[in-house]
Amino acid sequence: MRLVIQRVSESSVKVEGKLVSEIKKGLLILVGVENEDTESDIEWLAAKTANMRIFNDSAGVMNLSIQDVGGEILTISQFTLTASTKKGNRPSYIRAARPETAEPIYHKYCDLLSKMIGNEVKKGIFGADMKVSLINDGPVTIIIDSKLRE
């Protein structure tokens, strides 16, 4: 699984011009699911997300987690995060899990993350053509790949 985590002051997602979800201060998380992803990937990424200290404390140091600041989370499924750009100029999505595999993994990640932070994780609509808006705070953007556990 691959995540792009952005600290935001606000974010929203629309489908066909209708507001689906919105948050204020918190995290916008783009989620890409690959063929090889397992329960272990879900658990590791949910814990990493819930505990990542990327919010400023009173001294202006990134030392607080989403839980510490009472922030919200909006997740968006995004298969293009699995793109391979090694050959040619057209990305390959061969590593992307098929929707029937990816959707349950995406929802499991969101459900587990919600339990860990004690707050609802808001979502876009899986597989829909979504229009995502955000105000990146910082900017702070973190990329995490469960296969590269650094």
WOTA-V448508 format. One record per residue. N is the residue number from 0. RES is the residue in one letter. OMEGA is omega in radians with two decimals (999 if undefined). D_LAST is the distance of its C-alpha to the last C-alpha in Angstrom with 2 decimals. Layout:
BEGIN
((N | RES | OMEGA | D_LAST) (N | RES | OMEGA | D_LAST))
END
This chain:
BEGIN
((0 | M | 3.07 | 13.99) (1 | R | 3.10 | 13.14) (2 | L | 2.87 | 13.85) (3 | V | -3.08 | 15.21) (4 | I | 3.12 | 15.85) (5 | Q | 3.05 | 18.71) (6 | R | -3.04 | 20.37) (7 | V | 2.98 | 24.03) (8 | S | 2.99 | 27.44) (9 | E | 3.12 | 28.73) (10 | S | 3.11 | 28.07) (11 | S | 3.09 | 30.22) (12 | V | 3.10 | 30.61) (13 | K | 3.02 | 33.93) (14 | V | -3.10 | 35.17) (15 | E | 3.08 | 38.58) (16 | G | -3.11 | 39.18) (17 | K | 3.12 | 38.78) (18 | L | 3.14 | 36.31) (19 | V | -3.13 | 34.04) (20 | S | 3.04 | 31.69) (21 | E | 3.09 | 31.07) (22 | I | 2.96 | 29.25) (23 | K | -3.10 | 29.66) (24 | K | 3.12 | 27.02) (25 | G | -3.08 | 23.65) (26 | L | 2.90 | 20.95) (27 | L | -3.09 | 21.55) (28 | I | 3.02 | 18.95) (29 | L | -3.01 | 19.26) (30 | V | 3.06 | 18.26) (31 | G | -3.10 | 18.14) (32 | V | -3.13 | 18.66) (33 | E | -3.12 | 18.46) (34 | N | -3.02 | 20.77) (35 | E | -3.06 | 18.37) (36 | D | -3.07 | 17.02) (37 | T | 3.07 | 17.93) (38 | E | 3.12 | 18.57) (39 | S | 3.11 | 15.31) (40 | D | -3.14 | 13.45) (41 | I | -3.09 | 15.95) (42 | E | -3.12 | 15.62) (43 | W | -3.11 | 11.86) (44 | L | 3.11 | 12.09) (45 | A | 3.13 | 15.37) (46 | A | 3.14 | 14.30) (47 | K | -3.13 | 11.36) (48 | T | -3.08 | 14.06) (49 | A | -3.03 | 16.80) (50 | N | -3.10 | 15.27) (51 | M | -3.08 | 13.49) (52 | R | -3.11 | 15.68) (53 | I | 3.05 | 16.69) (54 | F | -3.07 | 20.45) (55 | N | 2.99 | 22.66) (56 | D | -3.09 | 24.49) (57 | S | 3.12 | 28.08) (58 | A | 3.14 | 27.10) (59 | G | -3.13 | 25.23) (60 | V | 3.10 | 21.78) (61 | M | -3.01 | 18.93) (62 | N | -3.07 | 18.99) (63 | L | 3.11 | 20.11) (64 | S | 3.08 | 18.78) (65 | I | 3.13 | 20.68) (66 | Q | -3.11 | 22.57) (67 | D | -3.07 | 23.60) (68 | V | -3.13 | 25.19) (69 | G | -3.10 | 26.69) (70 | G | -3.14 | 25.30) (71 | E | 3.10 | 25.61) (72 | I | 3.01 | 23.31) (73 | L | 3.12 | 24.38) (74 | T | 3.13 | 22.55) (75 | I | 3.07 | 23.57) (76 | S | -3.08 | 23.06) (77 | Q | -3.09 | 22.39) (78 | F | -3.11 | 22.37) (79 | T | 3.07 | 22.14) (80 | L | -3.13 | 18.38) (81 | T | -3.04 | 18.27) (82 | A | 2.97 | 20.29) (83 | S | -3.10 | 20.13) (84 | T | -3.10 | 21.79) (85 | K | -3.05 | 21.97) (86 | K | 3.03 | 25.71) (87 | G | -3.08 | 28.42) (88 | N | 3.09 | 28.50) (89 | R | -3.13 | 28.40) (90 | P | 3.07 | 25.00) (91 | S | -3.14 | 24.74) (92 | Y | -3.09 | 23.75) (93 | I | -3.14 | 24.16) (94 | R | -3.12 | 20.75) (95 | A | 3.09 | 21.78) (96 | A | 3.07 | 23.05) (97 | R | -3.10 | 26.78) (98 | P | -3.11 | 27.89) (99 | E | 3.05 | 29.25) (100 | T | -3.04 | 25.83) (101 | A | -3.06 | 23.69) (102 | E | 3.09 | 25.91) (103 | P | 3.11 | 25.75) (104 | I | 3.09 | 21.94) (105 | Y | -3.12 | 21.90) (106 | H | 3.09 | 24.50) (107 | K | 3.10 | 22.83) (108 | Y | -3.12 | 19.68) (109 | C | -3.13 | 22.13) (110 | D | 3.13 | 24.26) (111 | L | 3.11 | 21.59) (112 | L | 3.11 | 20.20) (113 | S | 3.10 | 23.87) (114 | K | -3.10 | 24.50) (115 | M | -3.10 | 21.59) (116 | I | 3.13 | 22.76) (117 | G | -3.11 | 26.43) (118 | N | 3.12 | 27.27) (119 | E | 2.99 | 27.95) (120 | V | -3.14 | 25.31) (121 | K | -3.03 | 27.39) (122 | K | 2.89 | 27.05) (123 | G | 3.10 | 28.42) (124 | I | -3.08 | 30.34) (125 | F | 3.06 | 28.45) (126 | G | -3.12 | 29.67) (127 | A | 2.99 | 31.90) (128 | D | -3.02 | 32.37) (129 | M | 3.02 | 30.97) (130 | K | -3.05 | 31.50) (131 | V | 3.08 | 28.75) (132 | S | 3.10 | 29.53) (133 | L | 2.91 | 27.46) (134 | I | -3.10 | 27.69) (135 | N | -3.08 | 24.26) (136 | D | 3.10 | 24.30) (137 | G | -0.03 | 23.09) (138 | P | 3.03 | 21.92) (139 | V | 3.12 | 18.49) (140 | T | -3.11 | 16.37) (141 | I | 3.08 | 12.68) (142 | I | -3.14 | 11.24) (143 | I | 3.08 | 8.86) (144 | D | -3.08 | 8.88) (145 | S | 3.10 | 8.98) (146 | K | 3.13 | 9.08) (147 | L | -3.07 | 5.76) (148 | R | -3.09 | 3.77) (149 | E | 999 | 0.00))
END
